[in-house]
């Protein structure tokens, strides 16, 4: 660099960071040979801290304000450079401006699934995502931990290490939270606050403060998510029995369409669906007058395809006979019968089949 540039550097007597942006954390003031004129003006804006460094060793730190650089306000630098009686222009020092603004909407997420143990579901894999915000709370501590000889530093330079800290602390905090797996989705705020408290202890060691930590989502494995959705469906229906009947009929229907079941199982599917519909019809009937309990209706179980179905009322059995789903040879049982019996041998059920015609007469000449 020529003599003019050197002289120009000595004539510049204002040290400042005027163009602070949204992602730069550290910016080093550019001065020829790091030479600063005696009596130069130092301007530190709000959201900034200025750090003077002498040959790699941190010296004086200036909060927001305007300063005239003299030995009286550079006590540490004066000691390091041995200025017993003041100094003459120029003197050498590096000046780093560190932003203390809050850096917001930093994203974090688990790059791979992690495992937790749940009392109900055992060991399961999860993935989680969210955002956080942070700022430099102690400039000297931050400088010693991160800056070194770097002229500038942005959020991209530090975000990787911060995310690593967050993911490690998040995974351990999930295990310490005491929440069961179904409670995660309704306790994001509680879990976020718990993790933020734990992270604060680690961030402060780096001169940082975490302002906000939020969990956007915790993703379950597909099969486990399906089970949660089914549980929600049961709660919406409000009747566990009806929901189980529906799921049984749905599964049997899918199997029947694929051709992997016999007619007996298809009959079971039909009976299950009919039972559900009849139960809905029965529930819709007006209740008996108070104090007059309705007479108990007989309940029958039906054996078909090697499976037991029921119990069914006589009205349901009548519809099943009409649909051809049970015959006189179908085995039935109710409380009071010693064993399973063919339907034709139970008087009240045999009447559902109507009169049985006698055998036809023999042909002529027989």
Residue frames as qw, qx, qy, qz and C-alpha x, y, z in Angstrom:
[[0.000, 0.889, 0.458, 0.000, 0.00, 0.00, 0.00],
 [0.437, 0.543, -0.007, 0.717, 1.35, 3.48, -0.95],
 [0.257, -0.046, -0.408, 0.875, 2.25, 6.44, 1.22],
 [0.325, -0.238, -0.158, -0.902, -1.02, 8.23, 0.41],
 [0.703, -0.347, -0.545, -0.297, -3.11, 5.34, 1.66],
 [0.583, -0.200, -0.578, 0.534, -1.05, 5.19, 4.82],
 [0.059, 0.035, -0.207, 0.976, -1.49, 8.88, 5.46],
 [0.491, -0.288, -0.373, -0.732, -5.18, 8.61, 4.63],
 [0.682, -0.333, -0.650, 0.036, -5.56, 5.87, 7.24],
 [0.408, -0.177, -0.477, 0.758, -3.91, 8.01, 9.87],
 [0.119, -0.123, -0.027, -0.985, -6.16, 10.95, 9.05],
 [0.571, -0.387, -0.551, -0.470, -9.37, 8.98, 9.51],
 [0.027, 0.232, -0.672, 0.703, -10.36, 9.52, 13.13],
 [0.695, -0.093, 0.180, -0.690, -13.82, 7.92, 13.35],
 [0.107, 0.122, -0.986, -0.029, -14.17, 4.24, 14.20],
 [0.602, 0.122, 0.357, -0.704, -17.69, 2.84, 13.76],
 [0.191, 0.135, 0.940, 0.248, -19.83, 0.05, 12.27],
 [0.333, 0.237, 0.045, -0.912, -22.48, 1.99, 10.33],
 [0.623, 0.164, -0.471, -0.602, -23.94, -0.75, 8.12],
 [0.304, -0.143, 0.889, -0.310, -25.01, -3.42, 10.56],
 [0.530, 0.017, -0.598, -0.601, -27.12, -6.12, 8.88],
 [0.799, -0.280, 0.062, -0.528, -29.47, -8.88, 10.03],
 [0.988, -0.005, -0.155, 0.009, -27.04, -11.80, 10.01],
 [0.530, 0.487, -0.456, 0.524, -23.53, -10.50, 10.90],
 [0.704, -0.644, -0.277, 0.113, -22.55, -11.11, 14.52],
 [0.558, -0.604, 0.155, 0.548, -18.92, -9.88, 14.45],
 [0.557, 0.774, 0.103, 0.282, -17.33, -7.26, 12.18],
 [0.651, -0.373, 0.013, 0.661, -13.69, -6.09, 12.35],
 [0.143, 0.948, 0.026, -0.284, -12.98, -2.43, 11.67],
 [0.805, 0.341, 0.158, 0.459, -10.70, -2.07, 8.66],
 [0.105, -0.973, 0.160, 0.128, -7.72, 0.29, 9.22],
 [0.663, 0.609, -0.386, 0.202, -4.34, 0.34, 7.49],
 [0.455, 0.323, -0.668, 0.492, -1.89, -1.59, 9.66],
 [0.534, -0.597, -0.591, 0.090, -4.47, -1.48, 12.48],
 [0.347, 0.012, -0.236, 0.907, -3.18, 2.03, 13.24],
 [0.180, -0.818, -0.540, -0.084, -5.50, 4.34, 15.20],
 [0.230, 0.580, -0.102, 0.775, -4.94, 8.05, 15.64],
 [0.271, -0.248, -0.611, 0.701, -4.61, 9.48, 19.12],
 [0.217, 0.307, 0.252, -0.892, -7.88, 11.26, 20.01],
 [0.232, -0.100, -0.756, -0.603, -9.91, 9.33, 17.40],
 [0.588, -0.082, 0.225, -0.773, -13.66, 9.10, 17.88],
 [0.062, -0.049, -0.996, -0.048, -15.21, 5.71, 18.63],
 [0.571, -0.032, 0.000, -0.821, -18.96, 5.44, 17.92],
 [0.025, -0.063, -0.996, 0.060, -20.74, 2.36, 19.30],
 [0.472, -0.198, -0.294, -0.807, -24.41, 2.23, 18.32],
 [0.687, -0.159, 0.458, -0.542, -27.26, 0.59, 20.19],
 [0.963, 0.185, 0.107, -0.164, -27.14, -3.16, 19.69],
 [0.707, 0.530, -0.358, 0.303, -23.33, -3.16, 19.44],
 [0.654, -0.708, 0.173, 0.201, -20.28, -3.63, 21.63],
 [0.519, 0.760, -0.367, 0.140, -16.73, -2.65, 20.60],
 [0.877, -0.416, 0.142, 0.193, -13.80, -4.85, 21.67],
 [0.234, 0.859, -0.456, -0.005, -10.16, -3.68, 21.38],
 [0.979, -0.096, 0.098, 0.151, -7.60, -6.45, 20.81],
 [0.018, 0.870, -0.487, -0.080, -3.84, -6.10, 21.12],
 [0.229, 0.473, -0.846, -0.086, -1.76, -8.78, 19.38],
 [0.553, -0.118, -0.798, -0.208, -4.51, -11.36, 19.86],
 [0.276, -0.268, -0.741, 0.550, -5.17, -10.47, 23.48],
 [0.144, -0.769, -0.513, -0.353, -8.50, -8.87, 24.33],
 [0.266, 0.072, -0.329, 0.903, -8.19, -5.46, 25.98],
 [0.195, 0.205, 0.370, -0.885, -10.86, -2.80, 26.51],
 [0.050, 0.464, 0.850, 0.244, -14.60, -3.26, 25.85],
 [0.108, 0.094, 0.073, -0.987, -16.94, -0.35, 25.06],
 [0.251, 0.535, 0.786, -0.180, -20.76, -0.44, 25.37],
 [0.274, 0.731, 0.462, 0.421, -22.98, 1.86, 23.24],
 [0.244, -0.881, -0.097, 0.393, -21.83, 5.49, 23.27],
 [0.541, 0.772, -0.085, 0.322, -19.35, 7.95, 21.72],
 [0.734, -0.578, 0.064, 0.350, -15.78, 8.02, 23.01],
 [0.300, 0.878, -0.367, 0.068, -12.54, 9.94, 22.47],
 [0.956, -0.024, -0.197, 0.216, -9.74, 7.39, 22.45],
 [0.038, 0.800, -0.452, 0.394, -7.14, 8.43, 25.02],
 [0.384, 0.220, -0.836, 0.324, -5.06, 6.56, 27.56],
 [0.298, -0.132, 0.571, -0.753, -7.56, 7.30, 30.31],
 [0.795, 0.130, 0.217, -0.552, -10.34, 5.29, 28.61],
 [0.843, 0.332, -0.419, -0.053, -8.02, 2.60, 27.26],
 [0.460, -0.710, 0.494, -0.201, -6.52, 1.41, 30.57],
 [0.899, -0.100, 0.423, 0.064, -6.02, -2.24, 29.62],
 [0.742, 0.602, 0.076, 0.286, -4.59, -1.42, 26.18],
 [0.034, 0.906, -0.326, 0.269, -2.29, 1.19, 27.77],
 [0.658, -0.542, 0.517, -0.077, -0.97, -1.45, 30.17],
 [0.910, 0.185, 0.340, 0.146, -0.45, -4.02, 27.41],
 [0.616, 0.679, 0.029, 0.399, 1.47, -1.56, 25.23],
 [0.656, -0.276, -0.217, 0.668, 3.42, -0.01, 28.15],
 [0.128, 0.696, 0.153, 0.690, 2.22, 3.59, 27.78],
 [0.475, -0.389, -0.515, 0.598, 3.43, 5.09, 30.99],
 [0.091, -0.456, -0.123, 0.877, 3.11, 8.72, 29.95],
 [0.542, 0.642, 0.151, -0.521, 0.47, 8.60, 27.22],
 [0.663, 0.109, 0.614, 0.415, 0.98, 7.71, 23.60],
 [0.121, 0.520, -0.287, -0.795, 1.54, 9.44, 20.30],
 [0.784, 0.481, 0.193, -0.341, -0.37, 8.83, 17.10],
 [0.772, -0.155, -0.299, -0.539, -0.70, 6.32, 15.69],
 [0.381, -0.339, 0.815, -0.278, -1.10, 3.30, 17.96],
 [0.421, 0.103, -0.811, -0.392, -1.93, -0.23, 16.89],
 [0.388, 0.059, 0.779, -0.489, -5.00, -2.22, 17.91],
 [0.162, -0.225, -0.823, -0.496, -7.70, -4.32, 16.28],
 [0.381, 0.071, 0.370, -0.845, -11.28, -3.24, 16.88],
 [0.126, -0.231, -0.928, -0.263, -14.09, -5.79, 16.69],
 [0.474, -0.092, 0.113, -0.868, -17.73, -4.77, 16.75],
 [0.057, -0.140, -0.987, 0.053, -20.01, -7.46, 18.18],
 [0.426, -0.327, -0.344, -0.770, -23.75, -7.29, 17.58],
 [0.083, 0.039, 0.829, -0.552, -25.94, -7.71, 20.66],
 [0.585, 0.052, -0.148, -0.795, -29.23, -7.70, 18.75],
 [0.676, 0.006, 0.684, -0.276, -31.58, -10.70, 18.97],
 [0.223, 0.265, -0.768, -0.539, -31.20, -13.06, 16.02],
 [0.650, 0.116, 0.458, -0.595, -34.65, -14.52, 15.43],
 [0.861, 0.362, 0.043, -0.354, -36.26, -17.44, 13.58],
 [0.086, 0.535, -0.834, -0.100, -33.22, -19.69, 13.65],
 [0.890, 0.010, -0.226, -0.396, -34.35, -23.16, 12.61],
 [0.193, -0.432, 0.869, -0.147, -33.40, -26.40, 14.35],
 [0.895, 0.079, -0.101, -0.427, -34.34, -30.03, 13.78],
 [0.684, -0.350, 0.638, 0.056, -33.17, -33.57, 14.40],
 [0.332, 0.520, -0.613, -0.494, -31.36, -34.70, 11.21],
 [0.415, 0.038, -0.899, -0.133, -32.04, -38.34, 12.12],
 [0.708, -0.504, -0.315, -0.382, -34.67, -40.11, 14.19],
 [0.039, 0.413, -0.733, 0.539, -33.88, -40.49, 17.87],
 [0.583, -0.272, -0.757, -0.115, -35.23, -43.07, 20.30],
 [0.304, -0.379, 0.451, -0.749, -37.14, -42.61, 23.55],
 [0.243, -0.160, -0.953, 0.087, -38.76, -45.14, 25.85],
 [0.476, -0.289, -0.036, -0.830, -42.45, -44.80, 26.64],
 [0.361, -0.141, 0.805, -0.449, -44.22, -46.72, 29.41],
 [0.732, 0.332, 0.389, -0.451, -47.10, -47.71, 27.10],
 [0.762, 0.620, -0.082, -0.170, -45.49, -48.05, 23.67],
 [0.889, -0.156, 0.179, 0.392, -41.97, -49.12, 24.58],
 [0.370, -0.446, 0.323, 0.748, -38.97, -47.82, 22.62],
 [0.504, 0.750, 0.426, 0.046, -40.05, -45.61, 19.71],
 [0.481, 0.023, 0.229, 0.846, -38.32, -43.33, 17.21],
 [0.084, 0.890, 0.362, -0.265, -39.15, -39.64, 16.90],
 [0.453, 0.266, 0.166, 0.835, -38.13, -36.60, 14.87],
 [0.149, -0.821, -0.406, 0.372, -38.60, -33.00, 16.01],
 [0.389, 0.423, 0.223, 0.787, -38.37, -29.52, 14.48],
 [0.225, -0.860, -0.391, 0.237, -38.68, -25.93, 15.65],
 [0.341, 0.741, -0.043, 0.577, -37.17, -22.44, 15.85],
 [0.590, -0.586, -0.283, 0.478, -35.14, -20.44, 18.40],
 [0.220, 0.890, -0.034, 0.397, -33.71, -16.95, 18.89],
 [0.755, -0.379, -0.169, 0.507, -30.51, -15.85, 20.64],
 [0.176, 0.943, -0.105, 0.262, -28.22, -12.89, 21.27],
 [0.590, 0.235, -0.466, 0.616, -24.72, -12.17, 22.56],
 [0.512, -0.811, -0.266, -0.098, -25.11, -11.40, 26.27],
 [0.546, -0.737, 0.243, 0.316, -21.42, -11.20, 27.29],
 [0.583, 0.784, -0.207, -0.041, -19.20, -9.94, 24.48],
 [0.064, -0.709, 0.700, -0.055, -15.82, -10.77, 26.11],
 [0.630, -0.133, 0.753, -0.135, -16.82, -14.37, 26.79],
 [0.780, 0.547, 0.272, -0.139, -18.27, -14.75, 23.29],
 [0.359, 0.838, -0.404, -0.071, -15.10, -13.30, 21.72],
 [0.260, -0.547, 0.793, -0.064, -12.87, -15.77, 23.57],
 [0.693, 0.080, 0.698, -0.163, -15.05, -18.75, 22.64],
 [0.691, 0.552, 0.467, 0.005, -15.76, -18.03, 18.98],
 [0.346, 0.921, -0.062, -0.167, -13.97, -15.13, 17.32],
 [0.802, -0.175, 0.303, 0.484, -10.22, -15.70, 17.50],
 [0.259, -0.353, 0.372, 0.818, -8.55, -14.28, 14.37],
 [0.302, 0.545, 0.717, 0.312, -11.69, -14.26, 12.19],
 [0.082, 0.051, 0.082, 0.992, -12.34, -10.85, 10.64],
 [0.535, -0.094, -0.084, -0.835, -16.08, -11.40, 10.44],
 [0.050, 0.096, 0.983, -0.151, -18.65, -13.90, 11.71],
 [0.500, -0.123, -0.280, -0.810, -22.25, -14.46, 10.64],
 [0.756, -0.161, 0.381, -0.507, -25.06, -16.62, 11.97],
 [0.899, 0.313, -0.271, -0.145, -24.10, -19.27, 9.39],
 [0.399, 0.523, -0.671, 0.342, -20.71, -19.65, 11.07],
 [0.167, -0.272, 0.723, -0.613, -22.18, -20.44, 14.48],
 [0.747, -0.056, -0.008, -0.662, -25.58, -22.01, 13.78],
 [0.756, 0.154, -0.632, -0.072, -24.16, -25.52, 13.31],
 [0.306, 0.140, -0.757, 0.560, -22.65, -25.64, 16.79],
 [0.385, -0.088, 0.360, -0.846, -25.76, -24.13, 18.38],
 [0.801, 0.033, -0.291, -0.523, -28.00, -26.69, 16.69],
 [0.621, 0.138, -0.750, 0.181, -25.78, -29.48, 17.96],
 [0.004, 0.103, -0.654, 0.750, -26.17, -28.17, 21.51],
 [0.580, -0.013, 0.090, -0.810, -29.94, -27.84, 21.05],
 [0.789, 0.072, -0.509, -0.336, -30.49, -31.34, 19.67],
 [0.463, 0.115, -0.791, 0.382, -28.40, -32.98, 22.39],
 [0.123, -0.021, 0.561, -0.819, -30.19, -31.09, 25.15],
 [0.640, 0.015, -0.137, -0.756, -33.62, -31.59, 23.55],
 [0.718, 0.036, -0.678, -0.157, -33.27, -35.37, 23.36],
 [0.342, -0.008, -0.768, 0.541, -32.16, -35.65, 26.98],
 [0.261, -0.010, 0.318, -0.911, -34.89, -33.24, 28.11],
 [0.678, -0.060, -0.424, -0.598, -37.61, -35.31, 26.44],
 [0.649, -0.082, -0.745, 0.131, -36.63, -38.24, 28.60],
 [0.243, -0.078, -0.597, 0.761, -36.55, -36.07, 31.73],
 [0.282, -0.238, -0.132, -0.920, -39.85, -34.27, 31.09],
 [0.251, 0.109, 0.835, -0.478, -42.03, -37.04, 32.56],
 [0.598, 0.334, -0.022, -0.728, -44.55, -36.70, 29.70],
 [0.656, 0.128, 0.742, 0.054, -46.08, -39.79, 28.11],
 [0.281, 0.031, 0.641, 0.713, -46.07, -40.07, 24.34],
 [0.071, 0.676, 0.672, 0.294, -49.76, -39.16, 23.79],
 [0.232, -0.864, -0.288, 0.340, -49.21, -35.96, 25.81],
 [0.493, -0.157, 0.253, 0.817, -46.46, -34.50, 23.61],
 [0.165, 0.469, 0.511, 0.702, -48.75, -32.80, 21.09],
 [0.297, -0.833, -0.383, -0.266, -50.76, -31.03, 23.81],
 [0.588, -0.753, -0.022, 0.295, -47.72, -29.97, 25.83],
 [0.651, 0.504, 0.029, 0.567, -45.42, -28.30, 23.27],
 [0.078, -0.863, 0.119, -0.486, -45.33, -25.12, 25.40],
 [0.740, -0.631, 0.218, -0.090, -44.45, -26.99, 28.58],
 [0.910, -0.005, 0.190, 0.369, -41.78, -29.07, 26.86],
 [0.466, 0.700, 0.010, 0.541, -40.36, -26.01, 25.04],
 [0.287, -0.867, 0.190, -0.359, -40.01, -24.08, 28.31],
 [0.869, -0.430, 0.230, 0.080, -38.36, -27.07, 29.96],
 [0.823, 0.256, 0.145, 0.486, -35.80, -27.42, 27.14],
 [0.222, 0.834, -0.035, 0.504, -35.14, -23.66, 27.04],
 [0.547, -0.795, 0.207, -0.161, -34.33, -23.65, 30.74],
 [0.890, -0.221, 0.278, 0.287, -31.80, -26.44, 30.24],
 [0.659, 0.529, 0.153, 0.513, -30.28, -24.76, 27.17],
 [0.074, -0.960, 0.051, -0.266, -29.84, -21.45, 28.96],
 [0.707, -0.631, 0.282, 0.148, -27.29, -23.05, 31.26],
 [0.779, 0.043, 0.382, 0.496, -25.15, -24.10, 28.29],
 [0.386, 0.785, 0.228, 0.427, -25.59, -20.95, 26.18],
 [0.276, -0.957, 0.072, -0.052, -24.38, -18.70, 28.98],
 [0.764, -0.385, 0.325, 0.403, -21.04, -20.54, 28.96],
 [0.565, 0.307, 0.413, 0.645, -20.53, -19.16, 25.44],
 [0.084, -0.258, -0.067, 0.960, -21.60, -15.63, 26.36],
 [0.238, -0.217, -0.612, -0.723, -24.99, -16.18, 24.69],
 [0.368, 0.157, 0.606, -0.687, -28.58, -15.96, 25.84],
 [0.028, -0.269, -0.865, -0.423, -31.39, -17.99, 24.29],
 [0.280, 0.012, 0.150, -0.948, -34.49, -15.81, 24.10],
 [0.780, 0.141, 0.147, -0.592, -37.03, -18.21, 22.68],
 [0.023, -0.205, 0.958, 0.197, -37.09, -21.94, 22.03],
 [0.702, 0.193, 0.170, -0.664, -40.14, -23.38, 20.29],
 [0.350, -0.008, 0.921, 0.170, -41.09, -26.88, 19.18],
 [0.447, 0.243, -0.298, -0.807, -43.00, -26.81, 15.89],
 [0.887, 0.058, -0.233, -0.394, -43.62, -30.53, 15.55],
 [0.353, -0.388, 0.847, -0.084, -42.74, -33.94, 16.94],
 [0.700, 0.271, -0.428, -0.503, -43.27, -36.57, 14.27],
 [0.710, -0.225, 0.632, -0.213, -44.16, -40.15, 15.16],
 [0.150, -0.126, 0.896, 0.399, -43.54, -43.23, 13.03],
 [0.424, -0.033, -0.454, -0.783, -46.33, -43.75, 10.51],
 [0.511, -0.256, -0.814, -0.104, -47.71, -46.90, 12.15],
 [0.268, -0.337, -0.629, 0.647, -47.81, -45.31, 15.60],
 [0.172, 0.130, -0.025, -0.976, -49.45, -42.17, 14.20],
 [0.471, -0.164, -0.660, -0.562, -52.15, -44.38, 12.70],
 [0.442, -0.352, -0.788, 0.243, -52.85, -45.90, 16.11],
 [0.082, -0.283, -0.354, 0.888, -53.17, -42.43, 17.63],
 [0.320, 0.014, -0.338, -0.885, -55.60, -41.45, 14.88],
 [0.499, -0.274, -0.784, -0.248, -57.70, -44.53, 15.62],
 [0.310, -0.357, -0.666, 0.577, -57.75, -43.66, 19.30],
 [0.112, 0.191, 0.058, -0.973, -58.96, -40.18, 18.41],
 [0.432, -0.120, -0.607, -0.656, -61.68, -41.78, 16.27],
 [0.436, -0.352, -0.816, 0.145, -62.82, -43.86, 19.25],
 [0.139, -0.341, -0.444, 0.817, -63.06, -40.76, 21.39],
 [0.253, 0.086, -0.246, -0.932, -65.10, -39.00, 18.72],
 [0.493, -0.228, -0.735, -0.406, -67.54, -41.90, 18.43],
 [0.399, -0.414, 0.397, -0.715, -67.86, -42.08, 22.19],
 [0.910, -0.111, 0.216, -0.336, -68.72, -45.81, 22.14],
 [0.179, -0.542, 0.804, 0.166, -65.86, -48.29, 22.23],
 [0.603, 0.144, 0.781, -0.075, -68.07, -51.24, 21.37],
 [0.609, 0.732, 0.240, -0.190, -69.45, -49.67, 18.20],
 [0.182, 0.835, -0.472, -0.219, -65.99, -48.60, 17.11],
 [0.358, -0.342, 0.865, 0.086, -64.62, -52.11, 17.57],
 [0.649, 0.404, 0.634, -0.114, -67.55, -53.56, 15.61],
 [0.465, 0.852, -0.038, -0.239, -66.91, -51.07, 12.85],
 [0.013, -0.712, 0.677, 0.185, -63.20, -51.92, 12.68],
 [0.526, -0.067, 0.848, 0.010, -63.97, -55.66, 12.58],
 [0.635, 0.610, 0.454, -0.135, -66.44, -55.23, 9.75],
 [0.287, 0.888, -0.266, -0.242, -64.07, -52.93, 7.90],
 [0.215, -0.542, 0.796, 0.163, -61.20, -55.42, 8.15],
 [0.583, 0.170, 0.794, -0.022, -63.39, -58.32, 7.06],
 [0.551, 0.770, 0.221, -0.235, -64.71, -56.31, 4.16],
 [0.146, 0.805, -0.517, -0.252, -61.19, -55.53, 2.95],
 [0.355, -0.290, 0.884, 0.089, -60.25, -59.20, 3.24],
 [0.629, 0.426, 0.632, -0.157, -63.37, -60.29, 1.36],
 [0.463, 0.839, -0.068, -0.278, -62.62, -57.90, -1.51],
 [0.027, 0.688, -0.701, -0.188, -59.11, -59.32, -1.81],
 [0.854, 0.158, -0.404, -0.287, -60.49, -62.88, -2.06],
 [0.278, 0.394, -0.798, 0.363, -58.52, -64.16, 0.94],
 [0.371, -0.073, 0.692, -0.615, -61.49, -65.32, 3.04],
 [0.016, -0.238, -0.948, -0.210, -64.24, -67.93, 2.73],
 [0.321, -0.511, -0.463, -0.649, -67.97, -67.40, 2.57],
 [0.582, -0.554, -0.559, 0.203, -68.19, -68.18, 6.28],
 [0.385, -0.306, -0.188, 0.850, -66.06, -65.19, 7.16],
 [0.067, -0.243, -0.348, -0.903, -68.06, -63.05, 4.74],
 [0.477, -0.583, -0.600, -0.269, -71.15, -64.17, 6.63],
 [0.531, -0.479, -0.408, 0.568, -69.48, -63.09, 9.86],
 [0.192, -0.012, 0.089, 0.977, -68.85, -59.70, 8.31],
 [0.290, -0.426, -0.497, -0.698, -72.49, -59.36, 7.35],
 [0.568, -0.584, -0.577, 0.066, -73.64, -60.41, 10.82],
 [0.451, -0.322, -0.268, 0.788, -71.30, -57.91, 12.45],
 [0.001, -0.130, -0.223, -0.966, -72.59, -55.09, 10.27],
 [0.437, -0.494, -0.579, -0.479, -76.19, -56.13, 10.85],
 [0.558, -0.503, -0.544, 0.375, -75.62, -56.30, 14.60],
 [0.275, -0.164, -0.116, 0.940, -74.21, -52.78, 14.59],
 [0.207, -0.265, -0.378, -0.863, -77.21, -51.47, 12.65],
 [0.547, -0.520, -0.626, -0.197, -79.68, -53.24, 14.90],
 [0.490, -0.387, -0.446, 0.641, -77.94, -51.86, 17.99],
 [0.062, 0.009, 0.072, 0.995, -78.34, -48.37, 16.53],
 [0.407, -0.391, -0.527, -0.635, -82.04, -49.01, 15.92],
 [0.589, -0.490, -0.621, 0.164, -82.50, -50.33, 19.44],
 [0.370, -0.250, -0.292, 0.846, -80.71, -47.31, 20.92],
 [0.083, -0.164, -0.246, -0.952, -83.04, -45.00, 18.98],
 [0.411, -0.520, -0.697, -0.274, -86.21, -46.43, 20.54],
 [0.317, -0.666, 0.154, -0.658, -87.87, -44.47, 23.36],
 [0.146, 0.194, -0.856, 0.456, -87.04, -45.68, 26.83],
 [0.412, -0.484, -0.766, -0.096, -89.66, -47.46, 28.92],
 [0.349, -0.794, -0.094, -0.488, -91.61, -45.51, 31.50],
 [0.050, 0.509, -0.671, 0.538, -89.80, -44.96, 34.78],
 [0.520, -0.217, 0.631, -0.533, -90.33, -47.77, 37.25],
 [0.896, 0.247, 0.253, -0.268, -91.45, -50.26, 34.58],
 [0.237, -0.521, 0.722, 0.389, -88.38, -52.18, 33.38],
 [0.695, 0.365, -0.381, -0.489, -88.74, -53.76, 29.92],
 [0.954, -0.135, 0.253, -0.086, -88.90, -57.57, 29.82],
 [0.319, -0.568, 0.659, 0.376, -85.52, -59.13, 29.09],
 [0.760, 0.509, -0.211, -0.345, -85.13, -60.22, 25.49],
 [0.927, -0.140, 0.298, 0.177, -83.52, -63.59, 24.77],
 [0.126, 0.830, -0.482, -0.250, -79.99, -63.35, 23.47],
 [0.966, 0.129, 0.216, 0.064, -78.52, -65.98, 21.15],
 [0.195, -0.661, 0.595, 0.414, -75.02, -66.71, 19.98],
 [0.856, 0.481, 0.023, -0.188, -74.43, -68.09, 16.48],
 [0.558, -0.428, 0.609, 0.367, -71.58, -70.39, 15.36],
 [0.737, 0.657, 0.153, -0.042, -70.53, -70.04, 11.75],
 [0.572, 0.709, -0.317, 0.262, -67.24, -70.60, 10.00],
 [0.739, -0.067, -0.469, 0.478, -65.70, -71.84, 13.25],
 [0.142, 0.214, -0.277, 0.926, -66.33, -68.49, 14.95],
 [0.150, -0.603, -0.721, 0.306, -68.76, -67.29, 17.62],
 [0.034, 0.308, 0.172, 0.935, -70.83, -64.19, 16.94],
 [0.430, -0.667, -0.527, -0.304, -73.44, -62.35, 18.93],
 [0.256, 0.365, 0.868, -0.218, -75.37, -62.12, 21.06],
 [0.148, -0.152, -0.495, -0.843, -78.34, -61.44, 18.76],
 [0.468, 0.161, 0.470, -0.731, -81.98, -60.70, 19.49],
 [0.542, 0.359, 0.760, -0.006, -84.85, -62.61, 17.85],
 [0.407, 0.854, 0.125, -0.300, -85.43, -59.63, 15.57],
 [0.030, 0.728, -0.602, -0.327, -81.85, -59.79, 14.39],
 [0.412, -0.099, 0.898, 0.120, -82.05, -63.55, 13.88],
 [0.569, 0.603, 0.519, -0.208, -85.18, -63.10, 11.78],
 [0.354, 0.865, -0.201, -0.294, -83.34, -60.74, 9.42],
 [0.155, -0.548, 0.795, 0.210, -80.37, -63.09, 9.25],
 [0.553, 0.200, 0.808, -0.028, -82.69, -66.00, 8.31],
 [0.524, 0.774, 0.264, -0.239, -84.28, -63.87, 5.59],
 [0.196, 0.843, -0.439, -0.241, -80.84, -62.99, 4.26],
 [0.946, 0.223, -0.237, 0.003, -79.83, -66.65, 4.18],
 [0.147, 0.705, -0.591, 0.364, -76.99, -66.11, 6.61],
 [0.301, -0.235, 0.857, -0.347, -78.11, -68.88, 8.97],
 [0.593, -0.019, -0.650, -0.476, -79.96, -72.11, 8.25],
 [0.832, -0.415, -0.056, -0.364, -81.76, -74.76, 10.29],
 [0.916, -0.012, -0.267, 0.299, -78.46, -76.61, 10.64],
 [0.225, 0.637, -0.332, 0.658, -76.62, -73.56, 12.06],
 [0.578, -0.331, -0.636, 0.390, -75.64, -74.12, 15.67],
 [0.169, -0.704, 0.022, -0.690, -76.96, -71.65, 18.25],
 [0.528, -0.256, -0.673, 0.450, -76.71, -71.24, 22.00],
 [0.233, -0.699, 0.016, -0.675, -78.24, -69.11, 24.74],
 [0.105, -0.327, 0.720, -0.603, -78.04, -69.06, 28.49],
 [0.728, -0.032, 0.399, -0.557, -79.94, -72.08, 29.83],
 [0.890, 0.348, -0.237, -0.177, -79.09, -74.46, 26.97],
 [0.824, -0.444, 0.309, 0.171, -76.71, -77.26, 27.99],
 [0.568, -0.143, 0.540, 0.604, -74.88, -77.30, 24.63],
 [0.210, 0.373, -0.373, -0.823, -74.81, -75.75, 21.19],
 [0.532, 0.341, 0.762, -0.144, -77.84, -76.98, 19.23],
 [0.196, 0.257, 0.619, 0.716, -79.00, -76.80, 15.58],
 [0.227, 0.019, 0.068, -0.971, -81.39, -73.89, 15.08],
 [0.563, -0.165, -0.585, -0.560, -84.13, -76.29, 13.99],
 [0.567, -0.280, -0.750, 0.197, -84.08, -77.92, 17.47],
 [0.104, -0.211, -0.428, 0.873, -84.67, -74.64, 19.33],
 [0.183, 0.639, 0.747, -0.012, -88.46, -74.07, 19.18],
 [0.064, 0.862, 0.200, -0.461, -88.46, -70.23, 19.21],
 [0.065, -0.566, 0.522, 0.635, -85.82, -70.13, 16.44],
 [0.289, 0.135, 0.892, 0.321, -87.27, -72.96, 14.34],
 [0.284, 0.738, 0.570, -0.225, -90.44, -70.91, 13.90],
 [0.028, 0.741, -0.211, -0.637, -88.37, -68.28, 12.07],
 [0.129, -0.222, 0.807, 0.532, -87.90, -70.72, 9.17],
 [0.633, 0.138, -0.165, -0.743, -91.69, -71.24, 8.62],
 [0.888, -0.005, 0.372, -0.271, -93.45, -74.58, 8.05],
 [0.104, -0.434, 0.825, 0.347, -91.37, -77.36, 6.56],
 [0.778, 0.206, -0.209, -0.555, -93.31, -79.22, 3.78],
 [0.839, -0.184, 0.510, -0.056, -93.49, -83.06, 3.98],
 [0.316, -0.285, 0.750, 0.506, -91.44, -85.16, 1.55],
 [0.528, 0.317, -0.316, -0.722, -92.91, -85.24, -2.02],
 [0.888, 0.056, 0.368, -0.271, -94.92, -88.38, -3.01],
 [0.492, -0.239, 0.726, 0.416, -93.10, -91.11, -4.97],
 [0.314, 0.328, -0.478, -0.752, -93.46, -91.05, -8.78],
 [0.858, 0.132, 0.087, -0.490, -96.20, -93.23, -10.37],
 [0.900, 0.279, -0.333, -0.033, -95.38, -96.92, -10.70],
 [0.130, 0.592, -0.690, 0.396, -92.78, -96.77, -7.98]]
